[in-house]
Amino acid sequence: MPYITLPEGLPGIVGPMAYRPETAKPLNELAEILLRGATTLTPGARELIATYVSSQNDCFFCQTIHGAVAAYHLGGDEQLVLDVKRDAEHAAISEKLRALLAIAGKVQRGGKSVRPEDVERARREGATDQEIHDTVLIAAAFCMYNRYVDGLATWAPTEPAAYRESGARLAREGYVNSIPGVAAAAPASS
């Protein structure tokens, strides 16, 4: 039961975003840029970073929906998503992504946990400064999103299969204007 009265039937972050569309707009714009914007990291890799951080934060809704988006981008490979959540150091991913996930995990614990050797490892594996920057920002943003979802005690379907269709839609259409009732209710930007 959510701690505040949220629109009924809207799971996870969707309820709070519909409740406060004026804050939902910039949050969705940030997710759009971080997870779908122009960069050398694939959308699948960026969604895996979001999924991994959300799993480390034990945010069921975010790790499951972003895991579904990641799986969609990875050709439906749900097992890889599960493997990354369980043990990113031994999952079947590139060494570069493994190094970036290590940075993301440290950001999740606290920004000062990231050490120069973590960044050097990522660089040795081919990560650019922008990819390192974006990894840190995705991890930091998802700590905020996770706390937003869980801090209001939102509800979420418990069956991971319930997320496949929404994950595919988000992968195809993106995050801006993706929350029912938010686009129509948000004030026009000036």
N, C-alpha and C positions, 0 to 999 in steps of 0.2 A: 504494500500500500504506500503510494508516494506520500512524502511528508507535507506537500502542499497540494491543493486541488489543481490537477492538470487535466487537459482534455482527455476524455475517456477513449480507450482503444488504441492509443498511440504509444508504441513501445520505446524504451530506451531514450535516446536523446530527442526523438521526434516529439514527445510530449512537452518537454520544457521549451523546445524551439517553437512549437505552435503556441505555447503559453505566452512567449515573449518574442514575437517575430522581429522586433527591431534589434535584438541582440543576435537572433538566429542568422540574420543576413550577413553580418561580417564574419561570424563563425563558419558559415557555409562557404563564403568567399575564400577564407583562409584554407579550408580543407580542399577546395577546388584547386587553388594555386599549388599547395603542397603535394597533393596526390595526383593531380592531372595536368599541371602546368608544364611549360617547356623546360626540360632538363634532360640530362643524359641518363638519369636513373629511370628505369622502366616503371610504368604504373604498377606492375606486379611487385617489383622490389619495394616501392614506396608503401604499397598496401601491406606488404609483409612487415615492414618496420612499424607501421601503425598497429598491426595485429600483435606483433611481438610485445611492444610496450604495453598495450592493453591487457595482454595475458599476464605480464609481470605485475600489473596493477590489479589483477583479478577482476577486471571489468568484463563481465560475461557478455553483455550486449555488444560493446565495441569490439572485443576480440572476435566475436562470432560474425558480426556483420562485415567487418573489414577483412576477416578471414575468407568470407564468401566472395567479396570483391577481388581479393588477391587470387583465390582459386580460379575465378572466372578469367582473370588476366593470364593465369598460368595454365590455360587450357583445361581447366576443370580439376587440377591436381590438388584435391583436398588433403591428401595424405602428406604432401610436402608442407602445407600450412600447419598441419598438426605436428609434423616433425620439427619445424622451426619453433613452434611454441614450446615443445617439450625439451629440445636440446639443440639450440641454434648452432653450437660449435660442431655438431656432428651431422647436421642435416645436409642433404644433397643440394647445396647452393654454392655459388662462387665464393672464392676466398675473399674477394672484395666485399660482397654482401655480408659475409660472416663477420668481417672486421667492422663494417658499418653497424651491424646489429649489436656487436659488442659495445660500440660507442652509445648506441641508443639505450641499451640496458643500463649503462652507467648514468646516462642523463636521467633515466627513470628513477634511479636511486638518489640522485642529487647531482646537479650540474658540476659541482666541484669534484665529483668522482672521476670525471674524464681526465686522463693523464696525457702528457705529451707522447708517451709510447703508444697509446691507443690511436692517436691521430697518425703517428708515424707508421704504424701497422697498416692502417687504411691506405695511406699514401703508397706504401710499398706494394700493396695489392692493386694499385691503379686508381684509387679514389681521387677525384679532383676536390679542390677547395669548396666548390659549390655543392658537390655531393656530400661532403662532410657537413657543411653548413645546413643543408636541407635535412640531413639525417638528425642533427641536433634539434632543429626546429620542429620536425615531425614528432620526435620523441617528446619534446617539451609541450607541444600543442596537445598531443594525445594524453599526457598526464592531466592537462586541464579538462579536456573532453571527458575523460574517464571519471574525474572527480565531480564534474557537472552531473553526469548520469547517475553515479552512485551516491553522491551527496544529497540528492533529492529522493533517493530510494525509488527510482523509476522501475517499472516492471519490464520484463522481457520474456518472449517465448523461450521455453527451455529446450526445445528440439532444434538442433542445428539445421536440419533440413528446411525449417521454416524461413531460413535466411537466404536460401539459394536464389529465389526469384528477386528479392530486393537487392541482393548483392549484384546480380546480373544487370538489373536496371541501373544501379548506381555506376557500375563499370561502363555501361553504354552511354548514360545521360549525364552523369556528373552530380555534383553536390549543390550547385547553385539552383535554387528553385525546386529542390528535390523533396522538401518537407511539405506535406499536404497542409494547405491553409496558410502557410508562411508567406509564399510569394504574393498572394492576394492581399494579405493583411499588412505586409511590410510597407512602411512609408516610402514614397518615391524619393530617390536620392536627388539632391539639388545640384 
